[in-house]
Amino acid sequence: MTSCSELRAKWDVLCSTELDSVAEDCSHLRACSECQQWLQQLRHFDSKVSAALADVPIPEGLEARLLAAIESESAAAAPVVESPRRRSFTGLRVLLTLSAAILLGLVWWLSVPDNSPVTFEFAELQTRLQQDYSQVAAVEALPVATDLDCATVEGELRRLRLHDPRGLQLDSVAGSDAAAYAFRYKQWSGVVIAIPTHRLQNGPSSTAPVSGSRQRSFAWQSRDQQWAYVCYVNSGPAEGFMRSVFGSMV
């Protein structure tokens, strides 16, 4: 199995345009949240470098001014005849000064922290949730989420009487990224996971539940489009549960 260090060492020798093709076929990346965040930061770094260099203007007449400065120093030093080597050194010194100024500006630009949250491909995240958090016991073992406002979730799904959301940490940054609920409703039991839609790529777009490939999971979007829901039915007929909760929408 590929380790984090092996994966990153391999990418160090690739250009940024090759990373996407490697990442698509890498099972380690799909399972490792730390490497997902590292790759996103790497792409962010590349984009900032490209943007910074693209925005650095070349002053009009720079070449002429540099040549004039070299000639001026030569004239001031007369009658000493300046060697071609000294003239080249003087021009190089000017160019190095300009390069240093550009480099300092670039370092400052790159030092600005990227506070944008990590986003997740919804299909890949569903696989991870199915493996780790689809069972009532797994969710009940999680700590209660105190850093998420889930009032709209509990209001929209009030028929299930959801309360005490458990926090899911999906990346390496401390804090809850999603809320998980264990429910028991009539003859059914299962798990509902609410994920903020701004953390997803290609999340569900319909407010009507759509069954997953295993026929015991459903995904849909909240009416206010702020949350994506994934439901795993542990016991009882799944289709009957969704019809009981959503009626004709299923």
CYANA upper distance limits for C-alpha pairs under 8 A (distance plus 0.5 A):
  1 MET  CA     28 HIS  CA      8.25
  2 THR  CA      6 GLU  CA      6.75
  2 THR  CA      7 LEU  CA      6.95
  2 THR  CA     28 HIS  CA      6.93
  3 SER  CA      7 LEU  CA      6.65
  3 SER  CA     28 HIS  CA      8.08
  4 CYS  CA      8 ARG  CA      6.72
  4 CYS  CA     28 HIS  CA      8.50
  4 CYS  CA     35 CYS  CA      7.21
  5 SER  CA      9 ALA  CA      6.49
  6 GLU  CA     10 LYS  CA      6.66
  7 LEU  CA     11 TRP  CA      6.93
  8 ARG  CA     12 ASP  CA      6.72
  9 ALA  CA     13 VAL  CA      7.85
 10 LYS  CA     14 LEU  CA      7.78
 11 TRP  CA     15 CYS  CA      8.43
 11 TRP  CA     19 LEU  CA      7.47
 14 LEU  CA     18 GLU  CA      6.62
 14 LEU  CA     19 LEU  CA      7.34
 15 CYS  CA     19 LEU  CA      7.44
 16 SER  CA     20 ASP  CA      8.32
 16 SER  CA     43 ARG  CA      7.95
 16 SER  CA     46 ASP  CA      7.88
 18 GLU  CA     22 VAL  CA      7.04
 19 LEU  CA     23 ALA  CA      6.44
 20 ASP  CA     24 GLU  CA      6.70
 21 SER  CA     25 ASP  CA      7.47
 22 VAL  CA     26 CYS  CA      6.85
 23 ALA  CA     29 LEU  CA      7.23
 26 CYS  CA     30 ARG  CA      7.31
 27 SER  CA     31 ALA  CA      7.01
 28 HIS  CA     32 CYS  CA      6.49
 29 LEU  CA     33 SER  CA      7.93
 29 LEU  CA     35 CYS  CA      6.46
 29 LEU  CA     36 GLN  CA      6.54
 30 ARG  CA     36 GLN  CA      7.97
 30 ARG  CA    124 GLU  CA      7.35
 31 ALA  CA    128 ARG  CA      7.88
 32 CYS  CA     36 GLN  CA      6.86
 33 SER  CA     37 GLN  CA      6.76
 33 SER  CA    170 LEU  CA      7.33
 33 SER  CA    171 ASP  CA      5.63
 33 SER  CA    172 SER  CA      7.05
 34 GLU  CA     38 TRP  CA      6.64
 34 GLU  CA    171 ASP  CA      7.01
 34 GLU  CA    172 SER  CA      6.15
 35 CYS  CA     39 LEU  CA      6.51
 36 GLN  CA     40 GLN  CA      6.78
 37 GLN  CA     41 GLN  CA      6.69
 37 GLN  CA    118 VAL  CA      6.88
 37 GLN  CA    171 ASP  CA      7.63
 37 GLN  CA    172 SER  CA      7.98
 38 TRP  CA     42 LEU  CA      6.64
 39 LEU  CA     43 ARG  CA      6.69
 40 GLN  CA     44 HIS  CA      6.59
 40 GLN  CA    118 VAL  CA      7.95
 41 GLN  CA     45 PHE  CA      6.58
 42 LEU  CA     46 ASP  CA      6.82
 43 ARG  CA     47 SER  CA      6.66
 44 HIS  CA     48 LYS  CA      6.64
 45 PHE  CA     49 VAL  CA      6.72
 45 PHE  CA    110 LEU  CA      7.67
 46 ASP  CA     50 SER  CA      6.71
 47 SER  CA     51 ALA  CA      6.53
 48 LYS  CA     52 ALA  CA      6.39
 48 LYS  CA    109 TRP  CA      8.28
 48 LYS  CA    110 LEU  CA      7.19
 49 VAL  CA     53 LEU  CA      6.65
 49 VAL  CA    106 LEU  CA      7.99
 49 VAL  CA    110 LEU  CA      8.00
 50 SER  CA     54 ALA  CA      6.52
 51 ALA  CA     55 ASP  CA      6.69
 52 ALA  CA     56 VAL  CA      6.97
 52 ALA  CA    106 LEU  CA      6.94
 52 ALA  CA    109 TRP  CA      7.99
 53 LEU  CA    106 LEU  CA      8.45
 56 VAL  CA    102 ILE  CA      8.32
 58 ILE  CA     62 LEU  CA      7.83
 61 GLY  CA     65 ARG  CA      6.76
 62 LEU  CA     66 LEU  CA      6.68
 63 GLU  CA     67 LEU  CA      6.76
 64 ALA  CA     68 ALA  CA      6.59
 65 ARG  CA     69 ALA  CA      6.58
 66 LEU  CA     70 ILE  CA      6.81
 66 LEU  CA     91 GLY  CA      7.39
 66 LEU  CA     94 VAL  CA      8.00
 67 LEU  CA     71 GLU  CA      6.73
 67 LEU  CA     91 GLY  CA      8.21
 68 ALA  CA     72 SER  CA      6.52
 69 ALA  CA     73 GLU  CA      6.80
 70 ILE  CA     74 SER  CA      6.80
 70 ILE  CA     87 ARG  CA      7.14
 70 ILE  CA     90 THR  CA      7.15
 70 ILE  CA     91 GLY  CA      6.89
 71 GLU  CA     75 ALA  CA      6.71
 72 SER  CA     76 ALA  CA      6.69
 73 GLU  CA     77 ALA  CA      6.70
 74 SER  CA     78 ALA  CA      7.10
 74 SER  CA     81 VAL  CA      8.31
 74 SER  CA     82 GLU  CA      6.77
 74 SER  CA     87 ARG  CA      8.25
 77 ALA  CA     81 VAL  CA      8.28
 77 ALA  CA     82 GLU  CA      8.20
 82 GLU  CA     86 ARG  CA      6.87
 82 GLU  CA     87 ARG  CA      7.21
 83 SER  CA     87 ARG  CA      6.87
 84 PRO  CA     88 SER  CA      6.57
 85 ARG  CA     89 PHE  CA      6.72
 86 ARG  CA     90 THR  CA      6.72
 87 ARG  CA     91 GLY  CA      6.88
 88 SER  CA     92 LEU  CA      6.57
 89 PHE  CA     93 ARG  CA      6.60
 90 THR  CA     94 VAL  CA      7.00
 91 GLY  CA     95 LEU  CA      6.80
 92 LEU  CA     96 LEU  CA      6.53
 93 ARG  CA     97 THR  CA      6.71
 94 VAL  CA     98 LEU  CA      6.92
 95 LEU  CA     99 SER  CA      6.61
 96 LEU  CA    100 ALA  CA      6.50
 97 THR  CA    101 ALA  CA      6.87
 98 LEU  CA    102 ILE  CA      6.84
 99 SER  CA    103 LEU  CA      6.53
100 ALA  CA    104 LEU  CA      6.60
101 ALA  CA    105 GLY  CA      6.84
102 ILE  CA    106 LEU  CA      6.70
103 LEU  CA    107 VAL  CA      6.63
104 LEU  CA    108 TRP  CA      6.76
105 GLY  CA    109 TRP  CA      6.73
106 LEU  CA    110 LEU  CA      6.70
107 VAL  CA    111 SER  CA      6.56
108 TRP  CA    112 VAL  CA      7.26
117 PRO  CA    199 ARG  CA      7.58
118 VAL  CA    171 ASP  CA      7.73
118 VAL  CA    199 ARG  CA      7.21
119 THR  CA    198 HIS  CA      7.98
119 THR  CA    199 ARG  CA      4.96
119 THR  CA    200 LEU  CA      5.77
119 THR  CA    201 GLN  CA      7.15
120 PHE  CA    124 GLU  CA      8.08
120 PHE  CA    125 LEU  CA      6.97
120 PHE  CA    199 ARG  CA      6.67
120 PHE  CA    200 LEU  CA      5.39
120 PHE  CA    201 GLN  CA      6.32
121 GLU  CA    125 LEU  CA      6.64
121 GLU  CA    200 LEU  CA      6.43
121 GLU  CA    201 GLN  CA      5.27
121 GLU  CA    202 ASN  CA      6.93
121 GLU  CA    203 GLY  CA      8.10
122 PHE  CA    126 GLN  CA      6.58
122 PHE  CA    200 LEU  CA      6.37
122 PHE  CA    201 GLN  CA      6.33
122 PHE  CA    202 ASN  CA      6.37
122 PHE  CA    203 GLY  CA      5.73
123 ALA  CA    127 THR  CA      7.17
123 ALA  CA    202 ASN  CA      8.36
123 ALA  CA    203 GLY  CA      8.35
124 GLU  CA    128 ARG  CA      7.08
125 LEU  CA    129 LEU  CA      6.62
126 GLN  CA    130 GLN  CA      6.47
126 GLN  CA    230 VAL  CA      8.48
127 THR  CA    131 GLN  CA      6.85
128 ARG  CA    132 ASP  CA      6.72
128 ARG  CA    133 TYR  CA      8.50
129 LEU  CA    133 TYR  CA      5.57
129 LEU  CA    134 SER  CA      6.72
130 GLN  CA    134 SER  CA      5.51
130 GLN  CA    232 TYR  CA      8.50
132 ASP  CA    138 ALA  CA      7.74
133 TYR  CA    138 ALA  CA      6.16
133 TYR  CA    139 VAL  CA      6.44
133 TYR  CA    191 VAL  CA      8.43
134 SER  CA    138 ALA  CA      7.84
134 SER  CA    139 VAL  CA      8.14
134 SER  CA    190 GLY  CA      7.99
134 SER  CA    191 VAL  CA      6.54
134 SER  CA    232 TYR  CA      6.20
134 SER  CA    234 ASN  CA      8.38
135 GLN  CA    139 VAL  CA      7.09
135 GLN  CA    190 GLY  CA      7.06
135 GLN  CA    191 VAL  CA      6.98
135 GLN  CA    232 TYR  CA      8.09
135 GLN  CA    234 ASN  CA      7.12
136 VAL  CA    140 GLU  CA      6.66
136 VAL  CA    182 ALA  CA      5.75
136 VAL  CA    183 PHE  CA      8.15
136 VAL  CA    189 SER  CA      8.12
136 VAL  CA    190 GLY  CA      6.27
136 VAL  CA    191 VAL  CA      6.44
136 VAL  CA    234 ASN  CA      8.09
137 ALA  CA    141 ALA  CA      6.82
138 ALA  CA    142 LEU  CA      7.50
139 VAL  CA    166 ARG  CA      7.29
139 VAL  CA    180 ALA  CA      7.01
139 VAL  CA    181 TYR  CA      7.36
139 VAL  CA    182 ALA  CA      6.80
139 VAL  CA    191 VAL  CA      8.03
140 GLU  CA    166 ARG  CA      7.87
140 GLU  CA    181 TYR  CA      8.50
140 GLU  CA    182 ALA  CA      7.16
142 LEU  CA    166 ARG  CA      6.18
142 LEU  CA    167 GLY  CA      7.16
142 LEU  CA    168 LEU  CA      8.17
143 PRO  CA    166 ARG  CA      6.03
143 PRO  CA    167 GLY  CA      6.62
144 VAL  CA    164 ASP  CA      6.70
144 VAL  CA    165 PRO  CA      6.26
144 VAL  CA    166 ARG  CA      4.75
144 VAL  CA    167 GLY  CA      6.31
145 ALA  CA    164 ASP  CA      7.99
145 ALA  CA    165 PRO  CA      6.19
145 ALA  CA    166 ARG  CA      5.39
145 ALA  CA    167 GLY  CA      4.79
145 ALA  CA    168 LEU  CA      8.48
145 ALA  CA    176 SER  CA      6.93
145 ALA  CA    179 ALA  CA      7.48
146 THR  CA    167 GLY  CA      8.37
147 ASP  CA    175 GLY  CA      7.64
147 ASP  CA    176 SER  CA      7.04
148 LEU  CA    176 SER  CA      7.42
148 LEU  CA    178 ALA  CA      8.40
148 LEU  CA    179 ALA  CA      7.98
150 CYS  CA    154 GLU  CA      6.82
150 CYS  CA    165 PRO  CA      8.18
150 CYS  CA    179 ALA  CA      8.16
151 ALA  CA    155 GLY  CA      6.55
152 THR  CA    156 GLU  CA      6.49
153 VAL  CA    157 LEU  CA      6.63
153 VAL  CA    194 ALA  CA      7.91
153 VAL  CA    222 SER  CA      8.45
153 VAL  CA    227 TRP  CA      8.29
154 GLU  CA    158 ARG  CA      5.89
154 GLU  CA    161 ARG  CA      7.77
154 GLU  CA    162 LEU  CA      6.15
154 GLU  CA    163 HIS  CA      7.45
156 GLU  CA    222 SER  CA      8.32
157 LEU  CA    161 ARG  CA      7.70
157 LEU  CA    162 LEU  CA      7.65
158 ARG  CA    162 LEU  CA      6.99
159 ARG  CA    245 VAL  CA      7.68
160 LEU  CA    183 PHE  CA      7.12
160 LEU  CA    184 ARG  CA      7.95
160 LEU  CA    185 TYR  CA      6.62
161 ARG  CA    183 PHE  CA      8.17
162 LEU  CA    181 TYR  CA      7.04
162 LEU  CA    182 ALA  CA      8.28
162 LEU  CA    183 PHE  CA      7.18
163 HIS  CA    181 TYR  CA      7.72
164 ASP  CA    181 TYR  CA      7.88
165 PRO  CA    179 ALA  CA      6.00
165 PRO  CA    180 ALA  CA      6.04
165 PRO  CA    181 TYR  CA      5.85
166 ARG  CA    179 ALA  CA      6.00
166 ARG  CA    180 ALA  CA      5.47
166 ARG  CA    181 TYR  CA      6.82
167 GLY  CA    175 GLY  CA      8.32
167 GLY  CA    176 SER  CA      5.35
167 GLY  CA    177 ASP  CA      7.54
167 GLY  CA    178 ALA  CA      6.50
167 GLY  CA    179 ALA  CA      5.53
167 GLY  CA    180 ALA  CA      6.82
168 LEU  CA    176 SER  CA      5.72
168 LEU  CA    177 ASP  CA      6.22
168 LEU  CA    178 ALA  CA      5.59
168 LEU  CA    179 ALA  CA      6.53
168 LEU  CA    180 ALA  CA      7.36
169 GLN  CA    173 VAL  CA      8.25
169 GLN  CA    174 ALA  CA      7.56
169 GLN  CA    175 GLY  CA      6.62
169 GLN  CA    176 SER  CA      5.41
169 GLN  CA    177 ASP  CA      5.76
169 GLN  CA    178 ALA  CA      7.50
170 LEU  CA    176 SER  CA      8.20
170 LEU  CA    177 ASP  CA      6.46
170 LEU  CA    178 ALA  CA      8.14
171 ASP  CA    177 ASP  CA      8.28
177 ASP  CA    195 ILE  CA      7.63
177 ASP  CA    196 PRO  CA      8.25
178 ALA  CA    193 ILE  CA      7.49
178 ALA  CA    194 ALA  CA      6.27
178 ALA  CA    195 ILE  CA      5.19
178 ALA  CA    196 PRO  CA      7.31
179 ALA  CA    193 ILE  CA      6.15
179 ALA  CA    194 ALA  CA      5.65
179 ALA  CA    195 ILE  CA      7.11
180 ALA  CA    191 VAL  CA      7.44
180 ALA  CA    192 VAL  CA      6.30
180 ALA  CA    193 ILE  CA      4.80
180 ALA  CA    194 ALA  CA      6.83
181 TYR  CA    191 VAL  CA      6.06
181 TYR  CA    192 VAL  CA      5.64
181 TYR  CA    193 ILE  CA      6.73
182 ALA  CA    189 SER  CA      8.05
182 ALA  CA    190 GLY  CA      6.37
182 ALA  CA    191 VAL  CA      5.09
182 ALA  CA    192 VAL  CA      7.05
183 PHE  CA    189 SER  CA      6.04
183 PHE  CA    190 GLY  CA      6.00
183 PHE  CA    191 VAL  CA      6.46
183 PHE  CA    192 VAL  CA      7.94
184 ARG  CA    188 TRP  CA      6.29
184 ARG  CA    189 SER  CA      4.82
184 ARG  CA    190 GLY  CA      7.22
185 TYR  CA    189 SER  CA      6.63
187 GLN  CA    235 SER  CA      8.11
187 GLN  CA    236 GLY  CA      6.59
188 TRP  CA    233 VAL  CA      7.72
188 TRP  CA    234 ASN  CA      7.90
188 TRP  CA    235 SER  CA      5.82
188 TRP  CA    236 GLY  CA      5.37
188 TRP  CA    237 PRO  CA      8.18
188 TRP  CA    241 PHE  CA      7.35
189 SER  CA    233 VAL  CA      6.66
189 SER  CA    234 ASN  CA      6.07
189 SER  CA    235 SER  CA      5.85
189 SER  CA    236 GLY  CA      7.70
190 GLY  CA    231 CYS  CA      7.85
190 GLY  CA    232 TYR  CA      6.00
190 GLY  CA    233 VAL  CA      4.90
190 GLY  CA    234 ASN  CA      5.13
190 GLY  CA    235 SER  CA      7.31
191 VAL  CA    231 CYS  CA      6.16
191 VAL  CA    232 TYR  CA      5.63
191 VAL  CA    233 VAL  CA      7.07
191 VAL  CA    234 ASN  CA      8.11
192 VAL  CA    229 TYR  CA      7.27
192 VAL  CA    230 VAL  CA      6.21
192 VAL  CA    231 CYS  CA      4.91
192 VAL  CA    232 TYR  CA      6.97
193 ILE  CA    229 TYR  CA      6.16
193 ILE  CA    230 VAL  CA      5.68
193 ILE  CA    231 CYS  CA      6.89
194 ALA  CA    227 TRP  CA      6.56
194 ALA  CA    228 ALA  CA      6.20
194 ALA  CA    229 TYR  CA      5.22
194 ALA  CA    230 VAL  CA      7.17
195 ILE  CA    199 ARG  CA      7.84
195 ILE  CA    200 LEU  CA      8.46
195 ILE  CA    227 TRP  CA      5.98
195 ILE  CA    228 ALA  CA      5.65
195 ILE  CA    229 TYR  CA      6.94
196 PRO  CA    200 LEU  CA      7.87
196 PRO  CA    226 GLN  CA      6.33
196 PRO  CA    227 TRP  CA      5.04
196 PRO  CA    228 ALA  CA      6.72
197 THR  CA    203 GLY  CA      7.52
197 THR  CA    225 GLN  CA      7.61
197 THR  CA    226 GLN  CA      6.00
197 THR  CA    227 TRP  CA      5.55
197 THR  CA    228 ALA  CA      6.17
198 HIS  CA    226 GLN  CA      8.09
203 GLY  CA    228 ALA  CA      7.44
204 PRO  CA    219 ALA  CA      7.08
204 PRO  CA    220 TRP  CA      5.85
204 PRO  CA    221 GLN  CA      6.19
204 PRO  CA    228 ALA  CA      7.03
205 SER  CA    220 TRP  CA      7.37
205 SER  CA    221 GLN  CA      6.39
206 SER  CA    220 TRP  CA      6.16
206 SER  CA    221 GLN  CA      6.14
207 THR  CA    220 TRP  CA      5.73
207 THR  CA    221 GLN  CA      5.21
207 THR  CA    222 SER  CA      6.41
207 THR  CA    223 ARG  CA      6.67
208 ALA  CA    220 TRP  CA      6.34
208 ALA  CA    221 GLN  CA      8.00
208 ALA  CA    249 MET  CA      6.07
208 ALA  CA    250 VAL  CA      7.03
209 PRO  CA    218 PHE  CA      6.16
209 PRO  CA    219 ALA  CA      5.81
209 PRO  CA    220 TRP  CA      5.19
209 PRO  CA    221 GLN  CA      8.44
209 PRO  CA    242 MET  CA      8.41
209 PRO  CA    249 MET  CA      7.77
209 PRO  CA    250 VAL  CA      6.64
210 VAL  CA    218 PHE  CA      5.75
210 VAL  CA    219 ALA  CA      5.93
210 VAL  CA    220 TRP  CA      6.89
210 VAL  CA    250 VAL  CA      7.88
211 SER  CA    215 GLN  CA      6.14
211 SER  CA    216 ARG  CA      7.62
211 SER  CA    217 SER  CA      6.19
211 SER  CA    218 PHE  CA      4.80
211 SER  CA    219 ALA  CA      7.12
212 GLY  CA    216 ARG  CA      7.36
212 GLY  CA    217 SER  CA      5.64
212 GLY  CA    218 PHE  CA      6.03
212 GLY  CA    219 ALA  CA      7.81
213 SER  CA    217 SER  CA      8.28
215 GLN  CA    238 ALA  CA      7.76
216 ARG  CA    232 TYR  CA      6.44
216 ARG  CA    233 VAL  CA      6.00
216 ARG  CA    234 ASN  CA      8.17
216 ARG  CA    238 ALA  CA      5.95
216 ARG  CA    239 GLU  CA      8.43
217 SER  CA    230 VAL  CA      7.48
217 SER  CA    231 CYS  CA      5.87
217 SER  CA    232 TYR  CA      5.00
217 SER  CA    233 VAL  CA      6.81
217 SER  CA    238 ALA  CA      8.21
218 PHE  CA    229 TYR  CA      8.47
218 PHE  CA    230 VAL  CA      6.16
218 PHE  CA    231 CYS  CA      5.61
218 PHE  CA    232 TYR  CA      7.25
219 ALA  CA    228 ALA  CA      7.75
219 ALA  CA    229 TYR  CA      5.93
219 ALA  CA    230 VAL  CA      4.96
219 ALA  CA    231 CYS  CA      6.86
220 TRP  CA    228 ALA  CA      6.43
220 TRP  CA    229 TYR  CA      5.85
220 TRP  CA    230 VAL  CA      7.33
221 GLN  CA    225 GLN  CA      6.52
221 GLN  CA    226 GLN  CA      8.28
221 GLN  CA    227 TRP  CA      6.45
221 GLN  CA    228 ALA  CA      5.00
221 GLN  CA    229 TYR  CA      6.45
222 SER  CA    226 GLN  CA      6.87
222 SER  CA    227 TRP  CA      5.78
222 SER  CA    228 ALA  CA      6.65
222 SER  CA    229 TYR  CA      7.67
233 VAL  CA    237 PRO  CA      8.44
233 VAL  CA    238 ALA  CA      6.33
233 VAL  CA    241 PHE  CA      8.50
236 GLY  CA    240 GLY  CA      8.38
236 GLY  CA    241 PHE  CA      7.85
237 PRO  CA    241 PHE  CA      6.79
238 ALA  CA    242 MET  CA      6.94
239 GLU  CA    243 ARG  CA      6.67
239 GLU  CA    250 VAL  CA      8.46
240 GLY  CA    244 SER  CA      6.57
241 PHE  CA    245 VAL  CA      6.82
242 MET  CA    246 PHE  CA      6.15
242 MET  CA    247 GLY  CA      7.67
242 MET  CA    250 VAL  CA      7.03
243 ARG  CA    247 GLY  CA      4.89
243 ARG  CA    248 SER  CA      7.13
243 ARG  CA    249 MET  CA      8.04
243 ARG  CA    250 VAL  CA      6.45
246 PHE  CA    250 VAL  CA      6.98
